[in-house]
Amino acid sequence: MVQAAVNYLADLSVTPVTYNPPAGTGVPRREGNYRDFKVDVQDGRPRATEFSLDRQAFKLVNHDTHVRDFYDENEVKTAYYAEVEALIKRETGASKVVIFDHTVRTADNAVERGLRAPVRSVHNDYTEKSAPTRVRDLLPPAEAEQRLKKRFAEYNVWRNIAADPVEMAPLGFVDSESIAPKDLAVCDLVYADRTGEIYQGVYNADHRWYYFPQMKRTEAALIKCYDSLKDGRARFSLHSAFDDPTSPANPKPRQSIEVRAFAFFD
């Protein structure tokens, strides 16, 4: 276990809004009463086989890749998307997976390189409203309405893309079973061409944090950010990058990719 500071909303005295500039043009600007809170982050590796997407809303899997260059957009979209689609189908039993987005992040001169930096706020990528809205954006109208009548979920697949294990800004995950509804605050995510919606985490001392130290390129973390079913299973998650106090004095900058996808079930 390590103790680390993570950035939460302290309260809702200021309505949270995040302004996201195009990649490579600046850093996000956030409004809201954010503060750093010290939390205990447990090493999840000893319990990795126990974690479930339907209970904790995250899990670690072994998942090798044939991708040579994750900075090559074409290779990511042609080769890696197919690998991720197969992974999500394997882990969830979904009948159809639609990958619609990916983000490459680096802790080393991200803006100058036209990339994004690790996100250091406790958040979840989709909300009760934004997930079905995004499905309607992505699918033909008739198919979208049919799919929305059955179960669907949104998953992120996160991995280290460097040759060396992650030493800087690892990703921490909150066990969904420790998240209360009041801990999820709706936050507008404003882009140049559209406005989306995410959840920002409101501090709750009961949150149980985990991470997987030294994640390798041959591993992937699956994160469930939305599930339409309301049967008691995990529907949302919270996660954030953080500074690991056990990292080397001069850690190698983190390089990672996250792929976002909707999974549809028959």
Summary of the structure (lengths in Angstrom):
residues: 266
radius of gyration: 17.5
end to end distance: 40.3
largest distance: 54.9
contacts: 834
relative contact order: 0.27
helix: 18%
strand: 36%
